Amino acid sequence: MKNLIRFTILACSILLATGVWADDDEVTQKKRALCEEGNSTACFQMGERYRMIERDNKTALKFYIKACDAGYMTGCTNGGILMTMRGTPYSKEFKQARKMFTKSCNAGEDPSCFNLGTLNYKEGRQKKALQFYLKACDMGNQQGCAKHKRLSR
């Protein structure tokens, strides 16, 4: 049993070190090609793969930005989240995140409206934060309702 566990750990380590999952997988190659042709869904799926499987947020962000630019709003939301994780209030990363969140919030993505509320709150803009939390709440986002209620006291 110990040998099986050791072998499994060694095999996973080799796969991770060589990058085989991302580059040699036939499905991944097709999605990458579709993304390069402008397919927003393929770009989003590549972003998800790199974020969740490869644990490579830097590469995931590139694909989310492509997805967002091509009109896939959840790509804007996820890309904005990664940008805020990299930045600090008033940084260029926060400015980029704001653009991405605004685009998808205006398109009806309630998580982006909620994240705009959080971004504004972190920058000390409580009135604006309240507006975006309320907008998220109106779209059915329960976290937005809770934040709006708490900040309105």
Secondary structure per residue as TSV (DSSP state, phi and psi in degrees):
chain	resnum	aa	ss	phi	psi
A	1	M	-	360.0	-42.2
A	2	K	H	-62.6	-38.0
A	3	N	H	-65.6	-37.5
A	4	L	H	-64.1	-42.8
A	5	I	H	-64.5	-44.8
A	6	R	H	-60.7	-43.4
A	7	F	H	-62.7	-43.6
A	8	T	H	-61.8	-44.7
A	9	I	H	-63.1	-42.9
A	10	L	H	-63.3	-45.1
A	11	A	H	-63.1	-43.4
A	12	C	H	-63.9	-39.3
A	13	S	H	-63.2	-42.0
A	14	I	H	-64.7	-44.1
A	15	L	H	-61.1	-43.7
A	16	L	H	-66.5	-40.2
A	17	A	H	-69.1	-32.0
A	18	T	H	-89.9	-13.6
A	19	G	T	72.5	20.6
A	20	V	H	-58.9	-39.4
A	21	W	H	-59.1	-43.6
A	22	A	H	-79.8	-37.0
A	23	D	H	-97.7	-32.4
A	24	D	T	-98.0	-9.7
A	25	D	-	-72.0	128.0
A	26	E	H	-63.7	-41.5
A	27	V	H	-63.8	-41.7
A	28	T	H	-63.6	-41.3
A	29	Q	H	-61.3	-41.0
A	30	K	H	-65.5	-43.4
A	31	K	H	-65.3	-39.8
A	32	R	H	-61.0	-43.1
A	33	A	H	-64.1	-43.3
A	34	L	H	-61.8	-40.1
A	35	C	H	-62.5	-43.5
A	36	E	H	-62.9	-25.6
A	37	E	T	-83.3	-4.3
A	38	G	T	104.0	10.3
A	39	N	-	-76.7	108.7
A	40	S	H	-64.9	-36.2
A	41	T	H	-64.7	-42.8
A	42	A	H	-63.9	-39.5
A	43	C	H	-63.2	-43.6
A	44	F	H	-61.9	-44.8
A	45	Q	H	-63.1	-36.0
A	46	M	H	-66.5	-40.3
A	47	G	H	-60.0	-44.0
A	48	E	H	-62.4	-42.0
A	49	R	I	-61.0	-48.0
A	50	Y	I	-68.5	-35.2
A	51	R	I	-72.5	-44.6
A	52	M	I	-91.5	-39.8
A	53	I	I	-93.2	-50.4
A	54	E	S	-82.4	-17.2
A	55	R	-	57.3	41.5
A	56	D	-	-119.3	85.5
A	57	N	H	-65.8	-29.6
A	58	K	H	-64.1	-46.4
A	59	T	H	-71.1	-39.0
A	60	A	H	-58.3	-42.1
A	61	L	H	-59.9	-40.4
A	62	K	H	-59.7	-42.2
A	63	F	H	-71.9	-37.2
A	64	Y	H	-63.3	-39.6
A	65	I	H	-63.3	-42.5
A	66	K	H	-62.3	-42.7
A	67	A	H	-62.7	-44.0
A	68	C	H	-62.3	-48.2
A	69	D	H	-60.5	-30.0
A	70	A	T	-89.0	1.9
A	71	G	T	101.9	8.9
A	72	Y	-	-90.3	102.6
A	73	M	H	-66.2	-32.7
A	74	T	H	-67.9	-25.9
A	75	G	H	-63.9	-37.6
A	76	C	H	-64.4	-43.9
A	77	T	H	-62.5	-52.6
A	78	N	H	-66.3	-38.9
A	79	G	H	-64.0	-41.0
A	80	G	H	-61.7	-39.4
A	81	I	H	-62.6	-45.7
A	82	L	H	-64.0	-35.8
A	83	M	H	-65.6	-41.7
A	84	T	H	-67.8	-30.0
A	85	M	H	-66.5	-29.4
A	86	R	H	-85.2	-22.8
A	87	G	-	-108.5	-173.3
A	88	T	-	-133.6	163.3
A	89	P	T	-50.7	136.5
A	90	Y	T	71.7	6.4
A	91	S	S	-80.6	168.9
A	92	K	H	-65.4	-28.9
A	93	E	H	-67.0	-40.3
A	94	F	H	-65.4	-37.6
A	95	K	H	-64.5	-42.5
A	96	Q	H	-65.3	-42.3
A	97	A	H	-61.4	-42.0
A	98	R	H	-57.9	-44.0
A	99	K	H	-61.9	-43.9
A	100	M	H	-67.0	-45.5
A	101	F	H	-63.0	-41.7
A	102	T	H	-61.8	-44.1
A	103	K	H	-59.1	-47.0
A	104	S	H	-79.4	-30.7
A	105	C	H	-63.0	-44.6
A	106	N	H	-63.5	-23.4
A	107	A	T	-90.5	0.6
A	108	G	T	102.2	13.3
A	109	E	-	-85.7	103.8
A	110	D	H	-64.6	-32.6
A	111	P	H	-62.4	-32.8
A	112	S	H	-69.2	-37.4
A	113	C	H	-64.0	-43.3
A	114	F	H	-60.0	-45.1
A	115	N	H	-66.2	-32.6
A	116	L	H	-64.4	-38.3
A	117	G	H	-60.1	-46.6
A	118	T	H	-64.3	-43.0
A	119	L	H	-61.3	-45.2
A	120	N	H	-64.6	-39.6
A	121	Y	H	-62.7	-42.5
A	122	K	H	-64.7	-26.3
A	123	E	T	-92.6	7.3
A	124	G	T	82.3	16.3
A	125	R	-	-103.3	76.2
A	126	Q	H	-65.3	-39.4
A	127	K	H	-62.1	-43.8
A	128	K	H	-66.5	-40.0
A	129	A	H	-58.5	-45.4
A	130	L	H	-59.1	-40.6
A	131	Q	H	-61.2	-44.2
A	132	F	H	-74.7	-34.8
A	133	Y	H	-63.4	-40.1
A	134	L	H	-66.2	-41.3
A	135	K	H	-61.5	-43.0
A	136	A	H	-63.3	-42.2
A	137	C	H	-59.9	-45.2
A	138	D	H	-62.0	-23.7
A	139	M	T	-88.0	-1.1
A	140	G	T	103.1	6.9
A	141	N	-	-81.9	108.8
A	142	Q	H	-66.5	-33.6
A	143	Q	H	-63.7	-39.3
A	144	G	H	-61.8	-40.8
A	145	C	H	-62.9	-45.4
A	146	A	H	-64.0	-44.1
A	147	K	H	-64.5	-43.4
A	148	H	H	-61.5	-44.7
A	149	K	H	-62.6	-44.1
A	150	R	H	-65.7	-41.7
A	151	L	H	-78.2	-17.7
A	152	S	T	-83.0	-6.6
A	153	R	-	-64.0	360.0
